[in-house]
Amino acid sequence: MTALKNQGVPDAGHALHLLRQMLRVRRLEEKCIELYSAAKIRGFLHVYIGEEAVAAGVMEALAPEDAVVATYREHGHALLRGVSAGAILAEMYGHAEGCCRGRGGSMHLFDAATRFYGGNAIVAGGLPLAVGLALADRMAGRQQVTVCFFGEGAVAEGEFHESMNLAALWQLPVLFCCENNLYAMGTALVRSESQTDIALKAAAYEIPSWAVDGMDVLAVEEAARRAVDAVRSGGGPHFLELRTYRFRAHSMFDPELYREKSEVAQWMERDPISLLQGAMQAAGQLPEEEWDELQADVDAEISTAVGFAENGTPEPVSELARFVYSDRLEEINSGTDIGKEPGKGGAAG
């Protein structure tokens, strides 16, 4: 499925919004690479550069009350779901101003306010979580959708098959989004799967499934809206195989010896940002000064976010054991609230 053509786009205003969203992710991650190289960000770092059309297109189809579950390559998902660039970078710095108070880092971004439930470092680990969230919504009678992002490498895990089966068996309101970038770390899809049509695997569980050009943000949004609408209206789980490509190595530690530079260069000719920008400019929908202004606005947002993160504060040593156990449990163990209603001084009736 593809929607982006060289003759421009139907809604130039909306296309400009999508272009901005993809550019925000690209500039944030370019800055992450710069900060990581300067040793200001530690630990593991997996960037999304090249795959921005997937997150930008899918997020447009969601409502604020929907839930999102992502992988460890989730900076773009978090940003476009509504987590601020400042909170994301502060988290990577390990500062208390981060979305998880600096305790999660790059791979474990989380934000309950935007219903962004990770950031999960375990391959396929988010799939059962998404099924659980969808089951909770189903049992509570809520018309909400849970969207689960994962890579094609997760298809080799048992959790994938268990999650597909239960979601289909119970007709749960979940949209599975497989970001097929062809390489699970350094293993090519053709070397690990006898059947490389991922959508076909999901269809085997009686789940409506189709493949989408993951470098075309308009095609992604169109497919996501169609799928989300079907799930929300009671159509059970749906599955999108978003065929995309990461332009950078798997992680900052990856020597990238498993693919040819010519292959990367060929895919970079289909850069999702350049594709949309070029289509709009060719149709006279994106004057050069407007493109320059857009880039300047995004650069200013990221610069402000870096300043916020760098001026953050590490949590004091005295707080390091906090959240290991519930504060409420601590109160109960100390006997300070036994027999009292929450917020009241008297005994419970």
C-alpha positions in Angstrom: 0.0 0.0 0.0 1.4 3.4 -1.0 -0.1 6.9 -1.1 2.7 9.4 -1.6 3.1 10.5 -5.2 5.3 13.1 -6.9 2.3 15.3 -7.8 1.9 16.6 -4.2 -0.5 15.8 -1.4 -4.3 16.5 -1.0 -4.0 18.4 2.2 -0.9 20.6 2.3 -1.5 21.8 5.8 -1.7 18.4 7.2 1.3 17.2 5.2 3.3 20.1 6.7 2.3 18.9 10.2 3.5 15.3 9.3 6.7 16.7 7.9 7.3 18.7 11.1 6.6 15.6 13.2 9.1 13.5 11.3 11.7 16.3 11.4 11.3 16.6 15.2 12.2 12.9 15.6 15.1 13.2 13.2 16.6 16.3 14.9 16.1 14.9 18.4 18.0 11.7 17.5 20.7 13.4 15.6 21.2 15.4 18.8 21.2 12.2 20.9 24.0 10.8 18.7 26.0 14.0 19.3 25.5 14.0 23.0 26.3 10.3 23.2 29.5 10.8 21.4 30.4 13.5 23.9 29.7 11.0 26.7 26.9 13.1 28.1 24.5 10.2 27.5 25.6 6.8 28.8 24.3 3.3 28.5 22.7 2.0 25.3 21.3 4.1 22.5 19.2 2.9 19.6 18.1 5.5 17.1 15.1 5.6 14.8 16.6 7.5 11.9 15.0 6.4 8.7 11.8 5.0 10.3 10.1 8.3 11.3 7.2 7.8 8.9 6.0 4.9 10.9 5.6 6.7 14.3 4.4 9.9 12.7 1.7 8.2 10.6 0.4 5.8 13.3 0.2 8.4 16.1 -2.1 10.6 13.9 -4.7 7.9 14.0 -4.8 7.6 17.8 -7.0 9.3 20.5 -5.5 10.6 23.7 -7.2 7.8 25.7 -5.5 5.1 23.6 -2.5 3.3 24.9 0.9 2.9 23.2 3.5 0.2 23.9 6.9 0.5 22.2 10.4 -1.1 22.0 13.8 0.1 23.1 14.0 2.2 19.9 11.2 4.4 21.1 12.4 8.0 21.3 10.3 9.0 18.3 7.2 7.2 19.6 7.4 9.0 23.0 8.0 12.4 21.4 5.1 12.1 19.0 2.8 10.7 21.7 3.3 13.9 23.7 6.3 13.4 25.9 8.4 16.6 25.7 11.8 16.5 24.1 13.2 18.0 27.3 11.8 15.2 29.5 13.2 12.6 27.1 16.7 14.1 27.0 16.7 14.7 30.8 15.8 11.0 31.2 18.8 10.1 29.0 21.0 12.3 31.1 19.8 10.5 34.2 18.3 13.6 35.7 15.3 13.8 38.0 13.5 16.0 35.5 13.3 13.1 33.1 10.0 11.3 32.4 11.1 8.5 34.7 13.2 10.6 37.0 16.3 9.5 35.2 15.9 5.9 36.3 15.0 4.3 33.0 17.3 5.9 30.4 17.0 5.6 26.7 15.4 2.2 26.5 12.8 2.6 29.2 10.9 5.8 28.5 7.5 5.8 30.2 4.7 8.4 30.7 1.4 7.6 32.3 -0.1 11.0 31.4 0.1 10.3 27.7 -0.6 6.5 28.2 2.9 5.7 26.8 3.8 2.4 28.4 7.4 1.9 27.3 10.1 1.7 26.2 10.6 -2.1 26.8 14.2 -3.5 26.4 13.2 -7.2 26.0 12.6 -8.2 22.4 8.8 -9.0 22.1 8.3 -8.0 25.8 5.8 -5.4 24.9 3.4 -7.7 23.1 1.9 -9.5 26.2 1.7 -6.1 27.9 -0.3 -4.7 25.0 -2.6 -7.7 25.1 -3.1 -7.2 28.9 -3.9 -3.5 28.4 -6.4 -4.4 25.6 -8.0 -7.0 27.8 -8.4 -4.5 30.6 -10.2 -2.1 28.3 -12.4 -4.9 27.0 -13.4 -6.0 30.4 -14.1 -2.4 31.5 -16.2 -1.7 28.5 -13.9 1.1 27.3 -13.7 1.9 23.5 -10.0 2.4 23.6 -7.3 0.9 21.4 -3.8 -0.3 22.4 -1.1 0.1 19.8 1.9 -2.1 20.1 5.1 -1.4 18.1 7.8 -4.1 17.7 10.4 -5.1 15.2 10.4 -8.1 12.9 12.9 -9.8 15.1 10.2 -10.2 17.7 8.3 -12.5 15.3 10.9 -15.3 16.2 9.9 -15.1 19.9 7.2 -17.2 21.5 5.5 -14.1 23.0 4.6 -13.0 19.4 2.6 -16.2 18.7 1.1 -16.3 22.2 0.0 -12.7 21.9 -1.4 -13.1 18.4 -3.4 -16.2 19.5 -4.9 -14.6 22.6 -5.7 -11.3 20.9 -7.5 -13.2 18.1 -9.2 -15.7 20.4 -10.6 -13.0 22.7 -11.1 -10.4 20.0 -9.2 -7.8 21.8 -8.9 -4.1 20.8 -5.2 -4.1 19.9 -3.4 -2.9 16.8 -0.1 -4.7 16.2 2.5 -2.6 14.3 5.5 -4.6 13.1 8.3 -2.2 12.1 10.1 -4.5 9.6 13.5 -2.9 9.0 14.9 -6.2 7.7 17.5 -6.7 10.4 17.1 -8.0 13.9 20.3 -6.5 15.4 22.7 -8.0 12.8 20.6 -10.9 11.5 18.9 -10.4 8.2 15.2 -11.4 8.0 16.0 -13.9 5.2 18.5 -15.7 7.5 16.1 -16.2 10.4 12.6 -16.7 8.9 11.5 -19.3 6.3 8.5 -17.1 5.6 9.5 -13.5 5.3 5.9 -12.1 4.7 5.2 -11.0 8.3 1.7 -9.9 7.6 1.0 -13.5 6.4 2.1 -14.9 9.8 -0.4 -12.7 11.6 -3.1 -13.6 9.1 -2.6 -17.2 10.1 -4.2 -16.3 13.4 -7.3 -15.0 11.6 -6.2 -11.4 12.2 -6.8 -8.8 9.4 -3.3 -8.0 8.3 -1.7 -6.0 5.5 1.7 -4.7 4.5 2.4 -0.9 4.2 5.2 1.1 2.6 6.8 2.3 5.9 8.8 5.0 4.1 5.6 6.8 3.0 4.0 8.7 5.9 0.7 9.2 4.1 0.4 5.5 3.4 1.2 4.7 7.0 -1.4 7.2 8.3 -4.1 5.9 5.9 -3.5 2.3 6.9 -3.4 3.2 10.6 -6.6 5.1 10.5 -8.3 2.3 8.7 -7.0 -0.3 11.2 -7.7 1.8 14.3 -11.2 2.6 13.2 -11.9 -1.1 12.7 -10.4 -2.1 16.1 -12.3 0.7 17.9 -15.6 -0.3 16.3 -15.3 -3.9 17.6 -13.5 -5.5 14.8 -11.0 -7.3 17.0 -7.2 -7.1 16.6 -5.6 -5.8 13.4 -2.0 -6.1 12.2 0.2 -3.8 10.1 3.6 -4.8 8.7 5.3 -1.5 8.1 8.2 -2.1 5.7 10.9 0.4 6.7 14.6 0.7 7.1 17.0 2.1 9.7 19.7 4.2 8.2 22.0 3.9 11.3 23.5 0.9 13.0 21.4 -1.2 15.4 23.0 0.7 18.3 25.9 3.0 19.0 28.0 -0.2 19.7 27.2 -1.9 16.4 30.1 -2.1 13.9 27.5 -2.8 11.2 29.4 -5.5 9.3 26.3 -7.4 8.2 25.0 -5.2 5.4 26.6 -3.4 2.4 26.9 0.4 2.4 25.4 0.4 -1.1 22.2 -1.2 0.4 21.9 1.6 3.0 22.5 4.2 0.3 19.8 2.8 -1.8 17.3 2.9 1.0 18.3 6.4 1.9 17.1 7.5 -1.5 13.6 6.8 0.0 14.2 8.9 3.1 10.6 9.5 4.4 11.3 13.2 5.2 12.8 13.9 1.7 10.0 12.0 0.0 7.3 14.2 1.6 9.3 17.4 1.3 10.1 16.7 -2.4 6.5 15.9 -3.2 5.2 19.1 -1.6 7.9 21.3 -3.1 7.3 19.8 -6.6 3.6 20.8 -6.3 4.4 24.3 -5.0 3.0 23.5 -1.6 6.2 24.1 0.4 8.0 27.4 -0.5 11.7 27.4 0.4 11.3 30.0 3.1 8.5 27.9 4.8 10.8 24.9 4.8 13.6 27.0 6.3 11.3 28.3 8.9 10.1 24.8 9.8 13.7 23.6 10.3 14.5 26.6 12.4 11.5 26.0 14.6 12.4 22.4 15.2 16.1 23.2 15.8 15.0 25.7 18.4 12.8 23.2 20.2 15.6 20.7 20.4 18.1 23.3 21.6 15.7 24.3 24.4 15.3 20.7 25.3 19.1 20.2 25.5 19.3 23.2 27.8 16.6 21.8 30.0 18.3 18.4 30.3 21.7 19.8 30.9 20.4 22.0 33.7 18.7 19.1 35.4 19.6 17.6 38.7 20.6 14.0 39.6 18.4 12.5 42.3 20.1 12.6 45.7 21.6 9.5 47.1 19.0 9.5 49.8 16.3 8.9 47.1 18.0 6.0 45.4 15.9 3.3 47.2 12.6 5.2 46.6 10.1 3.4 44.3 11.8 0.0 45.0 8.9 -0.6 47.4 5.6 1.3 47.5 5.5 4.4 49.8 2.1 3.1 50.9 3.6 -0.2 51.9 6.2 1.7 54.0 3.4 3.5 55.8 1.6 0.3 56.5 4.7 -1.5 57.8 5.4 1.5 60.1 1.9 1.2 61.5 1.2 4.9 60.8 -2.1 4.3 58.9 -3.4 1.0 60.2 -7.2 1.2 60.7 -7.5 4.7 59.1 -9.1 5.7 55.9 -6.8 7.4 53.4 -6.6 11.1 54.1 -8.4 10.9 57.5 -7.2 10.8 61.0 -10.0 8.7 62.5 -10.6 4.9 62.5 -12.3 3.4 59.6 -16.0 2.8 60.0 
